[in-house]
Amino acid sequence: MKKYTVLCAGLCLAVAFTSCKSSESAYKKAYEKAKQYDTAQQQAQPAMQTAPETPAVVAPVQTRPATETRVYDNSDNVSVRRESVSMVSGNGLKAFSVVVGSFGLVSNAEGLQQRLRDQGYDAQIVKNEERNMYRVIASTFDSKADAARSRDQFRAQEAYKDAWLLSNQ
């Protein structure tokens, strides 16, 4: 009985090894397919290389002296925050104001106001009741363009780099 079991196991192993063997024809088919792909690629490349190239059209450069350069005022695109504020200290607001500081405590706002007044500005303090914030205004203007120029001057200084425009209209 042992001989019969060993003989059956050996026969099964022999059949299993011969059935897993890859056929030579499968390799040939894959090789032929890859060869066809390569030849098709080689035939397509010379056709692309022999096509005549069209020259790029370049417009002539026109030089102008710097005195002819125009600078357009773009004050319409300046962002303005609209808030409802009430006067705490100062002479009154115009349409556009430059805010250089916002504080939760009026004493801090008064300190900045005094510092600005020492520098020659007509600084004012207003309160935004909705946010409970005191705004320190360094200058106020009727025109948005003038207010934007003033804001840019304040932003050039390190202490007021976060200056912004306020409209109380």
Rosetta constraint file for C-alpha pairs under 8 A:
AtomPair CA 1 CA 5 HARMONIC 6.41 0.50
AtomPair CA 2 CA 6 HARMONIC 6.18 0.50
AtomPair CA 3 CA 7 HARMONIC 6.03 0.50
AtomPair CA 4 CA 8 HARMONIC 6.22 0.50
AtomPair CA 5 CA 9 HARMONIC 6.15 0.50
AtomPair CA 6 CA 10 HARMONIC 6.13 0.50
AtomPair CA 7 CA 11 HARMONIC 6.18 0.50
AtomPair CA 8 CA 12 HARMONIC 6.16 0.50
AtomPair CA 9 CA 13 HARMONIC 6.23 0.50
AtomPair CA 10 CA 14 HARMONIC 6.24 0.50
AtomPair CA 11 CA 15 HARMONIC 6.29 0.50
AtomPair CA 12 CA 16 HARMONIC 6.11 0.50
AtomPair CA 13 CA 17 HARMONIC 6.18 0.50
AtomPair CA 14 CA 18 HARMONIC 6.33 0.50
AtomPair CA 15 CA 19 HARMONIC 6.14 0.50
AtomPair CA 16 CA 20 HARMONIC 6.42 0.50
AtomPair CA 17 CA 21 HARMONIC 6.73 0.50
AtomPair CA 22 CA 26 HARMONIC 7.42 0.50
AtomPair CA 23 CA 27 HARMONIC 7.16 0.50
AtomPair CA 24 CA 28 HARMONIC 6.42 0.50
AtomPair CA 25 CA 29 HARMONIC 6.21 0.50
AtomPair CA 26 CA 30 HARMONIC 6.39 0.50
AtomPair CA 27 CA 31 HARMONIC 6.13 0.50
AtomPair CA 28 CA 32 HARMONIC 6.11 0.50
AtomPair CA 29 CA 33 HARMONIC 6.20 0.50
AtomPair CA 30 CA 34 HARMONIC 6.27 0.50
AtomPair CA 31 CA 35 HARMONIC 6.18 0.50
AtomPair CA 32 CA 36 HARMONIC 6.23 0.50
AtomPair CA 33 CA 37 HARMONIC 6.35 0.50
AtomPair CA 34 CA 38 HARMONIC 6.31 0.50
AtomPair CA 35 CA 39 HARMONIC 6.32 0.50
AtomPair CA 36 CA 40 HARMONIC 6.20 0.50
AtomPair CA 37 CA 41 HARMONIC 6.30 0.50
AtomPair CA 38 CA 42 HARMONIC 6.26 0.50
AtomPair CA 39 CA 43 HARMONIC 6.23 0.50
AtomPair CA 40 CA 44 HARMONIC 6.32 0.50
AtomPair CA 41 CA 45 HARMONIC 6.35 0.50
AtomPair CA 42 CA 46 HARMONIC 7.08 0.50
AtomPair CA 43 CA 47 HARMONIC 7.06 0.50
AtomPair CA 44 CA 48 HARMONIC 6.65 0.50
AtomPair CA 45 CA 49 HARMONIC 6.34 0.50
AtomPair CA 46 CA 50 HARMONIC 6.13 0.50
AtomPair CA 47 CA 51 HARMONIC 6.70 0.50
AtomPair CA 64 CA 68 HARMONIC 6.69 0.50
AtomPair CA 64 CA 69 HARMONIC 7.92 0.50
AtomPair CA 65 CA 69 HARMONIC 7.53 0.50
AtomPair CA 74 CA 78 HARMONIC 7.49 0.50
AtomPair CA 75 CA 144 HARMONIC 6.79 0.50
AtomPair CA 75 CA 145 HARMONIC 5.19 0.50
AtomPair CA 75 CA 148 HARMONIC 6.90 0.50
AtomPair CA 76 CA 144 HARMONIC 7.95 0.50
AtomPair CA 76 CA 145 HARMONIC 7.93 0.50
AtomPair CA 78 CA 148 HARMONIC 7.06 0.50
AtomPair CA 79 CA 165 HARMONIC 7.22 0.50
AtomPair CA 80 CA 164 HARMONIC 7.39 0.50
AtomPair CA 80 CA 165 HARMONIC 5.01 0.50
AtomPair CA 80 CA 166 HARMONIC 5.64 0.50
AtomPair CA 80 CA 167 HARMONIC 6.43 0.50
AtomPair CA 81 CA 164 HARMONIC 7.89 0.50
AtomPair CA 81 CA 165 HARMONIC 6.16 0.50
AtomPair CA 81 CA 166 HARMONIC 4.93 0.50
AtomPair CA 81 CA 167 HARMONIC 6.06 0.50
AtomPair CA 82 CA 166 HARMONIC 5.82 0.50
AtomPair CA 82 CA 167 HARMONIC 4.80 0.50
AtomPair CA 82 CA 168 HARMONIC 5.81 0.50
AtomPair CA 82 CA 169 HARMONIC 7.16 0.50
AtomPair CA 83 CA 128 HARMONIC 7.06 0.50
AtomPair CA 83 CA 166 HARMONIC 7.02 0.50
AtomPair CA 83 CA 167 HARMONIC 6.57 0.50
AtomPair CA 83 CA 168 HARMONIC 5.59 0.50
AtomPair CA 84 CA 128 HARMONIC 6.23 0.50
AtomPair CA 84 CA 129 HARMONIC 7.78 0.50
AtomPair CA 84 CA 130 HARMONIC 8.00 0.50
AtomPair CA 84 CA 168 HARMONIC 5.76 0.50
AtomPair CA 84 CA 169 HARMONIC 7.91 0.50
AtomPair CA 85 CA 126 HARMONIC 5.96 0.50
AtomPair CA 85 CA 127 HARMONIC 5.28 0.50
AtomPair CA 85 CA 128 HARMONIC 4.64 0.50
AtomPair CA 85 CA 129 HARMONIC 6.91 0.50
AtomPair CA 85 CA 168 HARMONIC 6.67 0.50
AtomPair CA 86 CA 126 HARMONIC 5.39 0.50
AtomPair CA 86 CA 127 HARMONIC 5.31 0.50
AtomPair CA 86 CA 128 HARMONIC 6.73 0.50
AtomPair CA 86 CA 129 HARMONIC 7.87 0.50
AtomPair CA 87 CA 92 HARMONIC 7.06 0.50
AtomPair CA 87 CA 125 HARMONIC 6.46 0.50
AtomPair CA 87 CA 126 HARMONIC 4.48 0.50
AtomPair CA 87 CA 127 HARMONIC 6.53 0.50
AtomPair CA 88 CA 124 HARMONIC 7.77 0.50
AtomPair CA 88 CA 125 HARMONIC 5.40 0.50
AtomPair CA 88 CA 126 HARMONIC 5.04 0.50
AtomPair CA 88 CA 127 HARMONIC 6.53 0.50
AtomPair CA 89 CA 124 HARMONIC 5.56 0.50
AtomPair CA 89 CA 125 HARMONIC 5.02 0.50
AtomPair CA 89 CA 126 HARMONIC 6.85 0.50
AtomPair CA 90 CA 122 HARMONIC 7.85 0.50
AtomPair CA 90 CA 123 HARMONIC 6.95 0.50
AtomPair CA 90 CA 124 HARMONIC 4.47 0.50
AtomPair CA 90 CA 125 HARMONIC 6.39 0.50
AtomPair CA 91 CA 124 HARMONIC 7.20 0.50
AtomPair CA 92 CA 124 HARMONIC 7.86 0.50
AtomPair CA 93 CA 97 HARMONIC 7.18 0.50
AtomPair CA 93 CA 140 HARMONIC 6.08 0.50
AtomPair CA 93 CA 141 HARMONIC 7.93 0.50
AtomPair CA 94 CA 140 HARMONIC 5.61 0.50
AtomPair CA 94 CA 141 HARMONIC 5.39 0.50
AtomPair CA 94 CA 142 HARMONIC 5.45 0.50
AtomPair CA 95 CA 140 HARMONIC 7.38 0.50
AtomPair CA 95 CA 141 HARMONIC 6.17 0.50
AtomPair CA 95 CA 142 HARMONIC 5.02 0.50
AtomPair CA 95 CA 143 HARMONIC 7.17 0.50
AtomPair CA 95 CA 144 HARMONIC 7.97 0.50
AtomPair CA 95 CA 167 HARMONIC 5.87 0.50
AtomPair CA 95 CA 168 HARMONIC 6.47 0.50
AtomPair CA 95 CA 169 HARMONIC 6.51 0.50
AtomPair CA 96 CA 140 HARMONIC 5.70 0.50
AtomPair CA 96 CA 141 HARMONIC 5.17 0.50
AtomPair CA 96 CA 142 HARMONIC 6.03 0.50
AtomPair CA 96 CA 143 HARMONIC 6.75 0.50
AtomPair CA 96 CA 144 HARMONIC 6.10 0.50
AtomPair CA 96 CA 147 HARMONIC 6.17 0.50
AtomPair CA 96 CA 165 HARMONIC 6.64 0.50
AtomPair CA 96 CA 166 HARMONIC 5.74 0.50
AtomPair CA 96 CA 167 HARMONIC 4.89 0.50
AtomPair CA 96 CA 168 HARMONIC 7.26 0.50
AtomPair CA 97 CA 137 HARMONIC 6.41 0.50
AtomPair CA 97 CA 138 HARMONIC 7.60 0.50
AtomPair CA 97 CA 139 HARMONIC 5.83 0.50
AtomPair CA 97 CA 140 HARMONIC 4.09 0.50
AtomPair CA 97 CA 141 HARMONIC 6.09 0.50
AtomPair CA 97 CA 147 HARMONIC 6.42 0.50
AtomPair CA 97 CA 165 HARMONIC 5.61 0.50
AtomPair CA 97 CA 166 HARMONIC 5.08 0.50
AtomPair CA 97 CA 167 HARMONIC 6.46 0.50
AtomPair CA 98 CA 137 HARMONIC 5.54 0.50
AtomPair CA 98 CA 138 HARMONIC 5.79 0.50
AtomPair CA 98 CA 139 HARMONIC 5.49 0.50
AtomPair CA 98 CA 140 HARMONIC 6.21 0.50
AtomPair CA 98 CA 147 HARMONIC 6.50 0.50
AtomPair CA 98 CA 150 HARMONIC 7.26 0.50
AtomPair CA 98 CA 151 HARMONIC 5.79 0.50
AtomPair CA 98 CA 163 HARMONIC 6.60 0.50
AtomPair CA 98 CA 164 HARMONIC 5.75 0.50
AtomPair CA 98 CA 165 HARMONIC 4.81 0.50
AtomPair CA 98 CA 166 HARMONIC 6.29 0.50
AtomPair CA 99 CA 135 HARMONIC 6.46 0.50
AtomPair CA 99 CA 136 HARMONIC 5.68 0.50
AtomPair CA 99 CA 137 HARMONIC 4.44 0.50
AtomPair CA 99 CA 138 HARMONIC 6.20 0.50
AtomPair CA 99 CA 139 HARMONIC 7.82 0.50
AtomPair CA 99 CA 163 HARMONIC 5.53 0.50
AtomPair CA 99 CA 164 HARMONIC 5.37 0.50
AtomPair CA 99 CA 165 HARMONIC 6.04 0.50
AtomPair CA 99 CA 166 HARMONIC 6.64 0.50
AtomPair CA 100 CA 135 HARMONIC 7.73 0.50
AtomPair CA 100 CA 136 HARMONIC 5.93 0.50
AtomPair CA 100 CA 137 HARMONIC 6.10 0.50
AtomPair CA 100 CA 138 HARMONIC 6.37 0.50
AtomPair CA 100 CA 154 HARMONIC 7.84 0.50
AtomPair CA 100 CA 160 HARMONIC 5.78 0.50
AtomPair CA 100 CA 162 HARMONIC 6.80 0.50
AtomPair CA 100 CA 163 HARMONIC 4.52 0.50
AtomPair CA 100 CA 164 HARMONIC 6.81 0.50
AtomPair CA 101 CA 109 HARMONIC 7.36 0.50
AtomPair CA 101 CA 112 HARMONIC 7.63 0.50
AtomPair CA 101 CA 135 HARMONIC 5.84 0.50
AtomPair CA 101 CA 136 HARMONIC 5.06 0.50
AtomPair CA 101 CA 137 HARMONIC 7.40 0.50
AtomPair CA 101 CA 160 HARMONIC 7.87 0.50
AtomPair CA 101 CA 163 HARMONIC 7.29 0.50
AtomPair CA 102 CA 109 HARMONIC 7.18 0.50
AtomPair CA 102 CA 133 HARMONIC 6.29 0.50
AtomPair CA 102 CA 134 HARMONIC 5.54 0.50
AtomPair CA 102 CA 135 HARMONIC 4.53 0.50
AtomPair CA 102 CA 136 HARMONIC 6.22 0.50
AtomPair CA 103 CA 108 HARMONIC 6.41 0.50
AtomPair CA 103 CA 109 HARMONIC 5.93 0.50
AtomPair CA 103 CA 133 HARMONIC 5.59 0.50
AtomPair CA 103 CA 134 HARMONIC 5.10 0.50
AtomPair CA 103 CA 135 HARMONIC 6.55 0.50
AtomPair CA 104 CA 108 HARMONIC 7.91 0.50
AtomPair CA 104 CA 132 HARMONIC 6.69 0.50
AtomPair CA 104 CA 133 HARMONIC 4.98 0.50
AtomPair CA 104 CA 134 HARMONIC 6.07 0.50
AtomPair CA 105 CA 109 HARMONIC 6.75 0.50
AtomPair CA 105 CA 133 HARMONIC 7.67 0.50
AtomPair CA 105 CA 134 HARMONIC 7.04 0.50
AtomPair CA 106 CA 110 HARMONIC 6.12 0.50
AtomPair CA 106 CA 134 HARMONIC 6.29 0.50
AtomPair CA 107 CA 111 HARMONIC 6.29 0.50
AtomPair CA 108 CA 112 HARMONIC 6.56 0.50
AtomPair CA 109 CA 113 HARMONIC 6.12 0.50
AtomPair CA 109 CA 125 HARMONIC 6.99 0.50
AtomPair CA 109 CA 134 HARMONIC 6.46 0.50
AtomPair CA 109 CA 135 HARMONIC 7.11 0.50
AtomPair CA 109 CA 136 HARMONIC 6.06 0.50
AtomPair CA 110 CA 114 HARMONIC 6.13 0.50
AtomPair CA 110 CA 125 HARMONIC 7.51 0.50
AtomPair CA 111 CA 115 HARMONIC 6.34 0.50
AtomPair CA 112 CA 116 HARMONIC 6.21 0.50
AtomPair CA 112 CA 136 HARMONIC 7.23 0.50
AtomPair CA 113 CA 117 HARMONIC 6.19 0.50
AtomPair CA 113 CA 123 HARMONIC 5.43 0.50
AtomPair CA 113 CA 124 HARMONIC 6.51 0.50
AtomPair CA 113 CA 125 HARMONIC 7.25 0.50
AtomPair CA 113 CA 136 HARMONIC 6.44 0.50
AtomPair CA 113 CA 137 HARMONIC 7.98 0.50
AtomPair CA 113 CA 138 HARMONIC 7.84 0.50
AtomPair CA 114 CA 118 HARMONIC 6.15 0.50
AtomPair CA 114 CA 123 HARMONIC 7.73 0.50
AtomPair CA 115 CA 119 HARMONIC 6.50 0.50
AtomPair CA 116 CA 120 HARMONIC 6.52 0.50
AtomPair CA 116 CA 121 HARMONIC 5.46 0.50
AtomPair CA 116 CA 122 HARMONIC 7.45 0.50
AtomPair CA 116 CA 123 HARMONIC 6.07 0.50
AtomPair CA 116 CA 138 HARMONIC 6.95 0.50
AtomPair CA 117 CA 121 HARMONIC 4.88 0.50
AtomPair CA 117 CA 122 HARMONIC 5.93 0.50
AtomPair CA 117 CA 123 HARMONIC 5.99 0.50
AtomPair CA 121 CA 138 HARMONIC 6.27 0.50
AtomPair CA 121 CA 139 HARMONIC 7.02 0.50
AtomPair CA 122 CA 138 HARMONIC 6.42 0.50
AtomPair CA 122 CA 139 HARMONIC 6.43 0.50
AtomPair CA 123 CA 136 HARMONIC 6.90 0.50
AtomPair CA 123 CA 137 HARMONIC 5.50 0.50
AtomPair CA 123 CA 138 HARMONIC 4.49 0.50
AtomPair CA 123 CA 139 HARMONIC 6.37 0.50
AtomPair CA 124 CA 136 HARMONIC 5.85 0.50
AtomPair CA 124 CA 137 HARMONIC 5.07 0.50
AtomPair CA 124 CA 138 HARMONIC 6.60 0.50
AtomPair CA 124 CA 139 HARMONIC 7.96 0.50
AtomPair CA 125 CA 134 HARMONIC 6.59 0.50
AtomPair CA 125 CA 135 HARMONIC 5.67 0.50
AtomPair CA 125 CA 136 HARMONIC 4.74 0.50
AtomPair CA 125 CA 137 HARMONIC 6.06 0.50
AtomPair CA 126 CA 134 HARMONIC 5.74 0.50
AtomPair CA 126 CA 135 HARMONIC 5.28 0.50
AtomPair CA 126 CA 136 HARMONIC 6.69 0.50
AtomPair CA 126 CA 137 HARMONIC 7.58 0.50
AtomPair CA 127 CA 132 HARMONIC 6.94 0.50
AtomPair CA 127 CA 133 HARMONIC 5.76 0.50
AtomPair CA 127 CA 134 HARMONIC 4.46 0.50
AtomPair CA 127 CA 135 HARMONIC 6.03 0.50
AtomPair CA 128 CA 132 HARMONIC 5.56 0.50
AtomPair CA 128 CA 133 HARMONIC 5.31 0.50
AtomPair CA 128 CA 134 HARMONIC 6.35 0.50
AtomPair CA 128 CA 135 HARMONIC 7.41 0.50
AtomPair CA 129 CA 133 HARMONIC 6.91 0.50
AtomPair CA 139 CA 147 HARMONIC 7.86 0.50
AtomPair CA 139 CA 150 HARMONIC 7.69 0.50
AtomPair CA 140 CA 147 HARMONIC 6.87 0.50
AtomPair CA 141 CA 146 HARMONIC 6.56 0.50
AtomPair CA 141 CA 147 HARMONIC 5.68 0.50
AtomPair CA 142 CA 146 HARMONIC 7.82 0.50
AtomPair CA 142 CA 147 HARMONIC 7.91 0.50
AtomPair CA 143 CA 147 HARMONIC 6.40 0.50
AtomPair CA 144 CA 148 HARMONIC 6.08 0.50
AtomPair CA 145 CA 149 HARMONIC 6.30 0.50
AtomPair CA 146 CA 150 HARMONIC 6.27 0.50
AtomPair CA 147 CA 151 HARMONIC 6.08 0.50
AtomPair CA 147 CA 165 HARMONIC 7.21 0.50
AtomPair CA 148 CA 152 HARMONIC 6.19 0.50
AtomPair CA 148 CA 165 HARMONIC 7.28 0.50
AtomPair CA 149 CA 153 HARMONIC 6.36 0.50
AtomPair CA 150 CA 154 HARMONIC 6.37 0.50
AtomPair CA 151 CA 155 HARMONIC 6.15 0.50
AtomPair CA 151 CA 163 HARMONIC 6.09 0.50
AtomPair CA 151 CA 164 HARMONIC 6.45 0.50
AtomPair CA 151 CA 165 HARMONIC 7.11 0.50
AtomPair CA 152 CA 156 HARMONIC 6.29 0.50
AtomPair CA 153 CA 157 HARMONIC 7.12 0.50
AtomPair CA 154 CA 160 HARMONIC 5.55 0.50
AtomPair CA 154 CA 161 HARMONIC 6.68 0.50
AtomPair CA 154 CA 163 HARMONIC 6.58 0.50
AtomPair CA 155 CA 160 HARMONIC 5.32 0.50
AtomPair CA 155 CA 161 HARMONIC 3.96 0.50
AtomPair CA 155 CA 162 HARMONIC 6.40 0.50
AtomPair CA 155 CA 163 HARMONIC 5.92 0.50
AtomPair CA 156 CA 160 HARMONIC 7.54 0.50
AtomPair CA 156 CA 161 HARMONIC 6.41 0.50
AtomPair CA 157 CA 161 HARMONIC 6.15 0.50
